[in-house]
Amino acid sequence: MIHFSTLDWAVLAGFMLLLVAVVVRSLREKEADTSDYFLAGRNAGWLVIGSSIFASNIGSEHLVGLSGAGMQTGMAMAHWELQSWIILLLGWLFAPFYWSSKVYTMPEYMERRYSSSSRTFLSFISLVSYVLTKVSVTVYAGGVVLKTVLGIESIWGIDFFWIAAVGLVVVTGIYTVLGGMKAIMWTSVLQTPVLIIGSLVILVVGLDKVGGFAELERINGEKMHLIRSASDPDFPWPGVIFGSFIIGFWYWCTDQYIVQRVLSAKGIQAARRGTIFAGYLKLLPVFIFLFPGMIAYALHQQGQIQIESADQAFAALVSELLPSGIKGIVIAGLLAALMSSLASLFNSSATLFTIDFYKKFKPDASETKLLSVGRQATIAVVLLGIVWIPVMQMVSDVLYEYLQLVQALIAPGIAVVFLLGVFSKRITPAAGLIGLVSGFVLGMLRLVLTIFKDQLDPDGWLYSLVAMNWLYYCSLLFIVICVLVIVVSLFTKVASDEQLQGLTYGSISAEQRAEIRAGIDKWDVIHTLVIVGITAAIYIRFW
C-alpha cells in the first residue's frame, strides 16, 4: 500500500484539473462531421500524432506487466519494445498509401485494395479482438493496479477493484463520447510527459538504491541478455526475431488502433514526422518500464524490498522508493496511461463500427446520425468491456501472457495480406480474403487447442501444435499464409489497374510520388538514422 501525503493528493488533483481543462477546450471545437469526430478533422501536426501514438500504446500492461516481465525474465520482452524501426516503416512506407487514399479505417483500405468481403471480415476480427482482449485486459489490469497501489480493499462493502475498474471506464468513456478524437489526442500531449517523468524518477532513484548499473547487471546475470538459446522454452532467438517482427508489423503498421493517429495528419509530411517523434519516444519503455522490473528483482535479492509476485514490482517501487509529491506524479502518470489507452480503444472501436458496418448498410445516413451512432457504439464497447471482466478474471494469473498469445495468433494472416498487398499488384482480391480467413481460423484453432490441451493425445499431431513454442507457431503461420496467398493469386483474377491506382507501390501516380518526395528533407533522414542507430546500439550492448 502507498501512503499518500497531502502534497501527493494536491499533485494528483492538479493533474486532473489540467486534464479537465484540455478536454473542455477540445469540446468547444464542436465536431462538424465524422472526419472531425474520428480523425480530428485531418488537421493534426507531428507533435500531437507522435504523442498520441506513444500514449495510446502505453497502458497498464506496460507499467505493471512489463515491469513484472522485467523482474521475471529480464530483457527477454525488450524485443517488443525496441520496435521504433517498425514505426518508421509506418511513416516512410505505409502512411503515404493510407493518407493519400483518404480512408478512415484499415478495413476500408482493404476494401479498396481487395474487396468488400475483406473489409467486413477484417472489421469483424478487429472488433472481436478489441472487446475480448484490449478493452477488457486494460480495464481489468487498471482495476487491479489501482487496488494494489492504493491499498484499498473495499468501499461500502464493494470490492475496490470493481469501483476502480468501473470508475476508469465511466470517466474515460464520458470524455471519449463527448470529445471524440480531438479530446483523446490533446490529452495525450498532456499525459505523455507526465508518464515519462514519473517513470524516469523511479529508474533514477531505483538505480541509486541498488548501487548503480554495474550492480544491477551483476545481480540479474544472464537475464540482462536479449538473445537467448534457440532451445529456450519461452524465448528462443529465431522465434523472437521473426515472431516479434510479425506481431510488431501488424500492430504498428496495420492495426486501426495505432494507424488512426496517422490518418488524422494534416499531410503526408506531418504523418511521417509524427511517426519519427513516436519512434524516439518508443526507445524509452525498455528503460522506464522494463529496467525498473529488474531493479525490483535486484532490490528483492538484496533484501531491501519484499515482493510476493512479479506483477507487484511497479507498486512496490513506488511505495518504497519515491518521496512525497513524486508519488502523486507517478500515480498521475499511471492514470494517464490507463485513460489514454482506454480512450483510444473506445474511439477506434466506434470508428470501425460506424464506418465499416453502419455506413455500409446505411449509406445515406446524415453526418449528425453517424456521429450519434459513433457515440452509441462507444458506449456499447464500454459496457461490453465491463461485462467481459468477470470472464477475464478467470485467467488473471496469465493475463499478460494471454494478451500476447492472442496477438501472436491474430497478427500473421493480417500482416501477410497487408504486406503482399501493398508491394505487389499481382496479389488478387480472392487471395486477400482467403489469407485473412485462413489466418484467423488457424490462429483460433491453436487457441482452442490450448484451452483443451489436457484432453488431447500427447502423441497426436494436434498436441504437437499446442506443444510448439508460441513464437515458432506465429512464424510458421505467417509462412503458411504467405505461401497460400501467393498460390491462390496464381489461379485467380487480378484486380483492375483502376481499382489499384494509388494503393500499391507499383501504382502510385506521378503526382503522388511528387507529393511524397516534396515533404522529405535532410532532417527526416537524419532523425531516422539516429533512431535506427540507437536501436542497433542497444542490441549490441545487451546482446
C-alpha positions as CSV (number, residue, x, y, z in Angstrom):
1,M,0.0,0.0,0.0
2,I,1.2,3.5,-0.9
3,H,0.8,6.2,1.8
4,F,-0.3,9.4,0.2
5,S,0.7,12.7,1.7
6,T,-1.3,16.0,1.3
7,L,1.3,17.0,-1.3
8,D,0.7,13.8,-3.3
9,W,-3.1,14.4,-3.4
10,A,-2.5,18.0,-4.4
11,V,-0.3,16.9,-7.3
12,L,-2.9,14.4,-8.4
13,A,-5.7,16.9,-8.2
14,G,-3.7,19.4,-10.2
15,F,-3.1,16.9,-12.9
16,M,-6.8,16.0,-13.1
17,L,-7.7,19.7,-13.3
18,L,-5.3,20.1,-16.2
19,L,-6.9,17.1,-17.9
20,V,-10.4,18.6,-17.5
21,A,-9.2,21.9,-18.9
22,V,-7.8,20.3,-22.0
23,V,-11.0,18.2,-22.5
24,V,-13.2,21.3,-22.1
25,R,-11.1,23.2,-24.7
26,S,-11.5,20.3,-27.2
27,L,-15.3,20.2,-26.5
28,R,-15.6,23.8,-27.5
29,E,-14.5,22.9,-31.0
30,K,-17.7,21.2,-32.0
31,E,-17.4,18.3,-34.4
32,A,-19.0,19.2,-37.7
33,D,-18.8,15.7,-39.2
34,T,-17.3,12.3,-38.9
35,S,-13.9,13.5,-40.1
36,D,-13.8,15.8,-37.0
37,Y,-15.0,13.3,-34.5
38,F,-13.0,10.3,-35.6
39,L,-9.9,11.9,-37.2
40,A,-9.7,15.3,-35.5
41,G,-10.6,17.0,-38.8
42,R,-7.4,15.6,-40.5
43,N,-5.5,18.5,-39.2
44,A,-3.1,17.0,-36.6
45,G,0.5,18.0,-36.5
46,W,3.6,15.8,-35.9
47,L,3.8,16.6,-32.2
48,V,0.2,15.6,-31.5
49,I,0.4,12.5,-33.7
50,G,3.7,11.2,-32.1
51,S,2.5,11.8,-28.6
52,S,-0.9,10.1,-29.3
53,I,0.8,7.1,-30.8
54,F,3.0,6.6,-27.8
55,A,0.4,7.4,-25.2
56,S,-2.1,5.0,-26.9
57,N,0.5,2.3,-26.9
58,I,1.4,2.6,-23.2
59,G,-1.2,1.1,-20.9
60,S,-1.3,-0.7,-17.6
61,E,0.2,-3.8,-19.2
62,H,3.4,-1.7,-19.7
63,L,3.6,-0.1,-16.2
64,V,2.6,-3.4,-14.5
65,G,3.0,-6.2,-17.0
66,L,6.3,-5.0,-18.5
67,S,7.8,-4.3,-15.1
68,G,6.7,-7.7,-14.0
69,A,8.2,-9.2,-17.1
70,G,11.5,-7.4,-16.4
71,M,11.6,-8.8,-12.9
72,Q,10.8,-12.3,-14.0
73,T,12.6,-12.7,-17.4
74,G,14.9,-9.7,-17.6
75,M,15.4,-8.3,-21.1
76,A,13.5,-11.1,-22.9
77,M,10.5,-8.9,-23.6
78,A,12.6,-6.0,-24.7
79,H,12.3,-7.0,-28.4
80,W,8.7,-5.9,-28.4
81,E,9.7,-2.5,-27.1
82,L,12.7,-2.0,-29.4
83,Q,10.4,-1.6,-32.4
84,S,10.9,2.1,-33.2
85,W,12.2,1.0,-36.6
86,I,8.8,-0.6,-37.4
87,I,7.1,2.7,-36.5
88,L,9.4,4.3,-39.0
89,L,8.2,1.8,-41.6
90,L,4.7,3.1,-41.0
91,G,5.7,6.7,-41.6
92,W,8.0,6.1,-44.6
93,L,6.3,3.3,-46.5
94,F,2.7,2.8,-45.4
95,A,1.4,6.3,-44.3
96,P,1.6,7.6,-47.9
97,F,-0.7,4.9,-49.1
98,Y,-3.1,5.2,-46.2
99,W,-3.2,9.0,-46.1
100,S,-3.4,9.7,-49.8
101,S,-6.3,7.3,-50.3
102,K,-8.3,9.3,-47.7
103,V,-9.6,6.3,-45.9
104,Y,-11.0,6.4,-42.3
105,T,-10.1,2.8,-41.4
106,M,-7.8,-0.1,-42.3
107,P,-10.8,-2.3,-43.3
108,E,-11.8,0.5,-45.7
109,Y,-8.3,0.3,-47.2
110,M,-8.7,-3.4,-47.5
111,E,-11.9,-2.9,-49.4
112,R,-10.2,-0.7,-52.0
113,R,-7.2,-2.9,-52.4
114,Y,-9.1,-6.3,-52.3
115,S,-12.9,-6.5,-51.8
116,S,-15.9,-5.6,-49.7
117,S,-15.8,-9.1,-48.1
118,S,-12.2,-8.5,-47.0
119,R,-13.2,-5.2,-45.4
120,T,-16.1,-6.8,-43.5
121,F,-14.0,-9.7,-42.2
122,L,-11.1,-7.5,-41.0
123,S,-13.6,-5.3,-39.2
124,F,-15.0,-8.3,-37.5
125,I,-11.6,-9.6,-36.5
126,S,-10.7,-6.1,-35.2
127,L,-13.8,-5.6,-33.1
128,V,-13.7,-9.0,-31.6
129,S,-10.0,-8.6,-30.6
130,Y,-10.7,-5.1,-29.2
131,V,-13.6,-6.1,-27.0
132,L,-12.3,-9.5,-25.8
133,T,-8.6,-8.6,-25.3
134,K,-7.6,-5.0,-25.4
135,V,-10.6,-3.3,-23.7
136,S,-11.1,-6.0,-21.1
137,V,-7.4,-6.6,-20.4
138,T,-6.8,-2.8,-19.9
139,V,-9.8,-2.3,-17.7
140,Y,-9.1,-5.4,-15.6
141,A,-5.4,-4.6,-15.2
142,G,-6.3,-1.0,-14.3
143,G,-8.6,-2.1,-11.6
144,V,-6.0,-4.5,-10.2
145,V,-3.3,-1.9,-10.3
146,L,-5.3,0.9,-8.6
147,K,-6.4,-1.5,-5.9
148,T,-2.8,-2.7,-5.3
149,V,-1.2,0.8,-5.5
150,L,-3.8,2.5,-3.2
151,G,-4.1,-0.5,-0.9
152,I,-7.9,-0.2,-0.6
153,E,-9.7,-3.5,-0.2
154,S,-13.3,-2.3,-0.3
155,I,-15.6,0.7,0.0
156,W,-19.2,0.4,1.3
157,G,-18.7,-3.4,1.2
158,I,-17.8,-3.4,-2.5
159,D,-14.5,-4.8,-3.7
160,F,-12.4,-1.7,-4.6
161,F,-11.3,-3.5,-7.8
162,W,-14.8,-3.0,-9.3
163,I,-15.0,0.6,-8.1
164,A,-11.7,1.4,-9.7
165,A,-12.3,-0.5,-12.9
166,V,-15.8,0.9,-13.5
167,G,-14.7,4.3,-12.4
168,L,-12.0,4.4,-15.0
169,V,-14.3,3.2,-17.7
170,V,-17.0,5.7,-16.9
171,V,-14.7,8.7,-16.7
172,T,-12.8,7.8,-19.8
173,G,-16.0,6.9,-21.7
174,I,-17.6,10.2,-20.9
175,Y,-14.8,12.3,-22.4
176,T,-14.3,10.0,-25.3
177,V,-18.1,10.1,-26.2
178,L,-18.2,13.9,-25.8
179,G,-14.9,14.9,-27.3
180,G,-14.1,12.3,-29.9
181,M,-10.6,12.1,-31.4
182,K,-9.6,15.7,-30.6
183,A,-10.1,15.2,-26.8
184,I,-8.0,12.0,-27.0
185,M,-5.2,13.4,-29.0
186,W,-4.8,16.6,-27.0
187,T,-5.0,14.8,-23.6
188,S,-2.2,12.5,-24.9
189,V,0.0,15.6,-25.3
190,L,-0.5,16.3,-21.6
191,Q,-0.3,12.7,-20.4
192,T,2.9,11.6,-22.2
193,P,5.4,13.9,-20.4
194,V,3.7,13.1,-17.0
195,L,4.1,9.4,-17.7
196,I,7.7,9.7,-18.8
197,I,8.8,12.0,-15.9
198,G,7.2,9.7,-13.3
199,S,8.8,6.6,-14.7
200,L,12.2,8.2,-15.1
201,V,12.2,9.2,-11.4
202,I,11.6,5.5,-10.5
203,L,14.5,4.5,-12.7
204,V,17.0,7.0,-11.3
205,V,16.1,6.5,-7.7
206,G,16.0,2.7,-8.1
207,L,19.4,2.5,-9.7
208,D,20.9,4.6,-6.9
209,K,19.2,2.3,-4.3
210,V,20.6,-0.8,-6.0
211,G,24.1,0.5,-6.1
212,G,24.5,1.5,-9.7
213,F,24.1,-0.1,-13.1
214,A,27.0,-2.4,-12.7
215,E,25.5,-3.9,-9.6
216,L,22.1,-4.3,-11.4
217,E,23.8,-6.3,-14.2
218,R,25.7,-8.4,-11.7
219,I,22.6,-9.4,-9.8
220,N,20.4,-10.1,-12.8
221,G,23.2,-12.0,-14.6
222,E,22.1,-13.8,-17.8
223,K,18.7,-12.1,-17.6
224,M,20.4,-9.0,-19.0
225,H,20.8,-10.6,-22.4
226,L,18.4,-10.0,-25.3
227,I,19.4,-13.1,-27.3
228,R,18.6,-16.5,-25.7
229,S,19.3,-20.0,-26.9
230,A,17.3,-21.4,-29.9
231,S,16.3,-24.2,-27.5
232,D,15.0,-21.8,-24.8
233,P,11.4,-23.0,-24.0
234,D,10.0,-19.4,-23.8
235,F,12.1,-17.0,-25.9
236,P,14.2,-18.9,-28.5
237,W,16.0,-16.3,-30.6
238,P,14.8,-17.4,-34.0
239,G,11.2,-17.2,-32.8
240,V,11.7,-13.9,-31.0
241,I,13.3,-12.2,-34.1
242,F,10.7,-13.3,-36.6
243,G,7.7,-13.6,-34.2
244,S,8.2,-10.1,-32.7
245,F,8.5,-8.6,-36.2
246,I,5.3,-10.2,-37.4
247,I,3.4,-9.0,-34.3
248,G,5.1,-5.6,-34.4
249,F,4.3,-5.1,-38.1
250,W,0.7,-6.0,-37.6
251,Y,0.4,-3.7,-34.5
252,W,2.3,-0.7,-35.7
253,C,1.5,-0.7,-39.5
254,T,-1.9,-2.2,-39.9
255,D,-3.9,-2.0,-36.7
256,Q,-6.6,0.6,-36.6
257,Y,-5.8,1.3,-33.0
258,I,-2.4,2.9,-34.0
259,V,-2.8,3.8,-37.7
260,Q,-5.8,6.0,-36.9
261,R,-3.4,8.6,-35.4
262,V,-1.5,8.8,-38.7
263,L,-4.8,9.1,-40.7
264,S,-5.6,12.2,-38.7
265,A,-2.5,14.0,-40.1
266,K,-2.8,17.3,-42.0
267,G,-0.4,15.9,-44.6
268,I,2.0,13.1,-45.5
269,Q,4.9,15.1,-44.1
270,A,3.1,15.6,-40.7
271,A,2.3,11.8,-40.7
272,R,5.9,10.8,-41.3
273,R,7.3,13.2,-38.8
274,G,4.7,12.1,-36.2
275,T,6.0,8.5,-36.6
276,I,9.6,9.7,-36.2
277,F,8.7,11.5,-33.0
278,A,6.9,8.4,-31.8
279,G,10.0,6.4,-32.8
280,Y,12.1,8.4,-30.4
281,L,9.5,8.0,-27.6
282,K,9.3,4.3,-28.2
283,L,13.0,4.0,-27.3
284,L,12.1,4.8,-23.7
285,P,9.9,1.8,-22.4
286,V,12.8,-0.6,-22.1
287,F,14.5,1.8,-19.7
288,I,11.5,3.3,-17.9
289,F,9.3,0.2,-17.6
290,L,11.4,-3.0,-18.1
291,F,14.5,-1.8,-16.2
292,P,12.5,-0.9,-13.1
293,G,11.4,-4.6,-13.0
294,M,15.0,-5.7,-13.0
295,I,15.7,-3.1,-10.3
296,A,12.9,-4.6,-8.2
297,Y,14.4,-8.0,-8.7
298,A,17.8,-6.7,-7.5
299,L,16.4,-4.9,-4.5
300,H,14.4,-8.1,-3.6
301,Q,17.6,-10.1,-3.8
302,Q,19.4,-7.6,-1.6
303,G,16.5,-7.8,0.9
304,Q,15.7,-4.1,0.6
305,I,12.1,-4.7,-0.5
306,Q,9.7,-7.7,-0.3
307,I,7.7,-8.7,-3.4
308,E,5.3,-11.7,-3.5
309,S,4.7,-11.7,-7.2
310,A,6.3,-10.1,-10.3
311,D,3.3,-8.0,-11.1
312,Q,3.7,-6.2,-7.8
313,A,7.1,-4.8,-8.9
314,F,5.8,-1.4,-10.0
315,A,3.7,-0.8,-7.0
316,A,6.5,-1.9,-4.6
317,L,8.9,0.5,-6.2
318,V,6.5,3.4,-6.0
319,S,5.8,2.6,-2.4
320,E,9.3,2.1,-1.2
321,L,11.5,4.5,-3.3
322,L,9.6,7.7,-4.1
323,P,9.5,10.8,-1.9
324,S,6.3,12.7,-1.1
325,G,4.9,14.6,-4.1
326,I,6.7,12.4,-6.6
327,K,4.3,9.5,-5.8
328,G,1.4,11.8,-6.9
329,I,3.2,12.4,-10.2
330,V,3.7,8.7,-10.8
331,I,0.1,7.8,-10.0
332,A,-1.0,10.6,-12.3
333,G,1.2,9.0,-15.0
334,L,-0.5,5.7,-14.3
335,L,-3.9,7.2,-14.6
336,A,-2.8,8.9,-17.8
337,A,-1.7,5.6,-19.3
338,L,-4.9,3.9,-18.4
339,M,-7.2,6.6,-19.6
340,S,-5.3,7.2,-22.8
341,S,-5.3,3.5,-23.8
342,L,-9.0,3.1,-23.0
343,A,-10.0,6.3,-24.8
344,S,-8.1,5.2,-27.9
345,L,-9.7,1.8,-27.8
346,F,-13.2,3.2,-27.4
347,N,-12.8,5.7,-30.2
348,S,-11.2,3.2,-32.6
349,S,-13.9,0.6,-32.0
350,A,-16.6,3.2,-32.5
351,T,-14.9,4.3,-35.8
352,L,-14.8,0.7,-37.1
353,F,-18.5,0.1,-36.3
354,T,-19.7,3.3,-37.7
355,I,-17.7,3.5,-40.9
356,D,-17.4,-0.2,-41.7
357,F,-20.8,-1.5,-40.6
358,Y,-23.4,1.2,-40.1
359,K,-22.5,3.4,-43.0
360,K,-22.0,0.4,-45.3
361,F,-25.6,-0.6,-44.7
362,K,-27.0,3.0,-44.3
363,P,-25.0,4.9,-47.0
364,D,-27.5,7.8,-47.0
365,A,-27.2,8.4,-43.2
366,S,-26.5,12.1,-42.3
367,E,-23.3,13.2,-40.6
368,T,-25.3,14.0,-37.5
369,K,-26.7,10.5,-37.4
370,L,-23.2,9.0,-38.0
371,L,-21.9,11.0,-35.0
372,S,-24.8,9.8,-32.9
373,V,-24.2,6.1,-33.9
374,G,-20.4,6.6,-33.2
375,R,-21.1,7.7,-29.6
376,Q,-23.6,4.9,-29.1
377,A,-21.1,2.4,-30.3
378,T,-18.5,3.8,-27.9
379,I,-21.0,3.3,-25.0
380,A,-21.7,-0.2,-26.2
381,V,-17.9,-1.1,-26.3
382,V,-17.6,0.3,-22.7
383,L,-20.4,-1.9,-21.5
384,L,-19.1,-5.0,-23.3
385,G,-15.7,-4.3,-21.7
386,I,-17.2,-4.2,-18.2
387,V,-19.4,-7.3,-18.8
388,W,-16.3,-9.3,-20.0
389,I,-14.2,-8.5,-16.9
390,P,-15.5,-11.4,-14.8
391,V,-14.5,-13.8,-17.7
392,M,-11.1,-12.3,-17.8
393,Q,-10.7,-12.7,-14.0
394,M,-10.7,-16.5,-14.6
395,V,-7.4,-16.2,-16.4
396,S,-6.0,-13.3,-14.5
397,D,-2.9,-15.2,-13.4
398,V,-1.8,-15.3,-17.1
399,L,-3.4,-12.1,-18.2
400,Y,-0.3,-10.6,-19.9
401,E,0.7,-13.9,-21.5
402,Y,-2.9,-14.4,-22.7
403,L,-2.8,-11.0,-24.4
404,Q,0.5,-11.7,-26.1
405,L,-0.7,-15.1,-27.2
406,V,-3.9,-13.8,-28.8
407,Q,-1.9,-11.1,-30.7
408,A,0.5,-13.7,-31.9
409,L,-2.4,-15.7,-33.3
410,I,-4.2,-12.8,-34.9
411,A,-1.2,-11.0,-36.4
412,P,0.2,-13.4,-39.1
413,G,-2.8,-13.5,-41.5
414,I,-3.4,-9.8,-41.4
415,A,0.3,-9.0,-41.7
416,V,0.7,-11.2,-44.8
417,V,-2.3,-9.7,-46.6
418,F,-1.2,-6.1,-46.0
419,L,2.5,-6.7,-46.7
420,L,2.0,-8.5,-50.0
421,G,-1.0,-6.3,-51.0
422,V,1.0,-3.1,-50.7
423,F,4.1,-4.3,-52.5
424,S,2.6,-6.4,-55.3
425,K,-0.2,-5.7,-57.7
426,R,-0.3,-9.5,-58.5
427,I,-2.0,-10.4,-55.2
428,T,-5.7,-10.9,-56.1
429,P,-8.9,-10.0,-54.2
430,A,-9.7,-13.7,-53.7
431,A,-6.3,-14.4,-52.3
432,G,-6.6,-11.5,-49.8
433,L,-9.9,-12.8,-48.4
434,I,-8.6,-16.3,-48.2
435,G,-5.5,-15.1,-46.4
436,L,-7.5,-13.2,-43.8
437,V,-9.9,-16.1,-43.2
438,S,-7.4,-18.9,-43.1
439,G,-5.1,-16.9,-40.8
440,F,-7.8,-16.2,-38.3
441,V,-9.1,-19.8,-38.4
442,L,-5.7,-21.4,-37.9
443,G,-4.9,-18.9,-35.2
444,M,-8.1,-19.6,-33.3
445,L,-7.5,-23.3,-33.8
446,R,-4.3,-23.0,-31.7
447,L,-6.2,-21.0,-29.1
448,V,-9.0,-23.6,-28.8
449,L,-6.5,-26.5,-28.7
450,T,-4.6,-24.7,-25.9
451,I,-7.7,-24.5,-23.8
452,F,-8.4,-28.2,-24.2
453,K,-4.8,-29.2,-24.1
454,D,-5.3,-31.7,-21.2
455,Q,-7.9,-33.7,-23.3
456,L,-5.5,-34.1,-26.3
457,D,-3.5,-37.3,-27.0
458,P,0.1,-36.4,-26.1
459,D,1.3,-38.4,-29.1
460,G,-1.1,-36.9,-31.6
461,W,-0.4,-34.1,-34.2
462,L,-2.9,-31.8,-32.6
463,Y,-1.0,-31.9,-29.3
464,S,2.2,-31.1,-31.2
465,L,0.6,-27.9,-32.4
466,V,-0.1,-26.8,-28.8
467,A,3.4,-28.0,-27.6
468,M,5.1,-25.9,-30.3
469,N,6.6,-22.7,-28.9
470,W,4.1,-19.9,-29.5
471,L,6.6,-17.7,-31.3
472,Y,7.6,-20.6,-33.6
473,Y,3.9,-21.2,-34.3
474,C,3.4,-17.5,-35.1
475,S,6.3,-17.6,-37.6
476,L,5.2,-20.8,-39.2
477,L,1.6,-19.5,-39.5
478,F,3.0,-16.4,-41.3
479,I,4.9,-18.6,-43.8
480,V,2.0,-20.9,-44.5
481,I,-0.4,-18.0,-45.1
482,C,2.2,-16.2,-47.3
483,V,2.5,-19.3,-49.5
484,L,-1.2,-19.8,-49.6
485,V,-1.9,-16.2,-50.7
486,I,0.7,-16.4,-53.5
487,V,-0.6,-19.8,-54.8
488,V,-4.2,-18.6,-54.8
489,S,-3.1,-15.4,-56.6
490,L,-1.7,-17.6,-59.4
491,F,-5.1,-19.0,-60.2
492,T,-7.5,-16.1,-59.5
493,K,-8.3,-12.8,-61.3
494,V,-6.1,-9.8,-60.6
495,A,-7.8,-6.5,-59.6
496,S,-8.0,-3.9,-62.4
497,D,-5.5,-1.1,-62.7
498,E,-8.2,1.4,-61.9
499,Q,-9.0,-0.3,-58.6
500,L,-5.3,-0.4,-57.6
501,Q,-4.5,3.2,-58.5
502,G,-2.5,4.7,-55.7
503,L,-2.9,1.7,-53.4
504,T,0.2,-0.3,-54.2
505,Y,3.8,0.6,-54.7
506,G,3.6,-0.1,-58.4
507,S,0.5,2.0,-59.0
508,I,1.4,5.3,-57.3
509,S,0.8,8.2,-59.7
510,A,3.5,10.7,-60.7
511,E,1.6,13.4,-58.6
512,Q,1.6,11.1,-55.5
513,R,5.3,10.4,-55.9
514,A,6.0,14.1,-56.2
515,E,3.8,14.9,-53.1
516,I,5.7,12.2,-51.1
517,R,9.1,13.5,-52.1
518,A,8.2,17.1,-51.6
519,G,7.8,16.7,-47.9
520,I,11.1,15.0,-47.3
521,D,14.1,17.0,-46.0
522,K,17.5,16.0,-44.7
523,W,16.4,16.2,-41.0
524,D,13.8,13.5,-41.6
525,V,16.5,11.2,-42.9
526,I,19.0,12.2,-40.1
527,H,16.4,11.6,-37.3
528,T,15.5,8.2,-38.9
529,L,19.2,7.1,-39.0
530,V,19.6,8.3,-35.4
531,I,16.7,6.1,-34.2
532,V,17.9,3.1,-36.1
533,G,21.5,3.7,-34.7
534,I,20.3,3.9,-31.1
535,T,18.3,0.7,-31.6
536,A,21.3,-1.1,-33.0
537,A,23.5,0.2,-30.2
538,I,21.0,-1.2,-27.6
539,Y,21.1,-4.6,-29.3
540,I,24.9,-4.7,-29.4
541,R,25.2,-3.6,-25.7
542,F,22.7,-6.2,-24.4
543,W,23.3,-9.0,-27.0
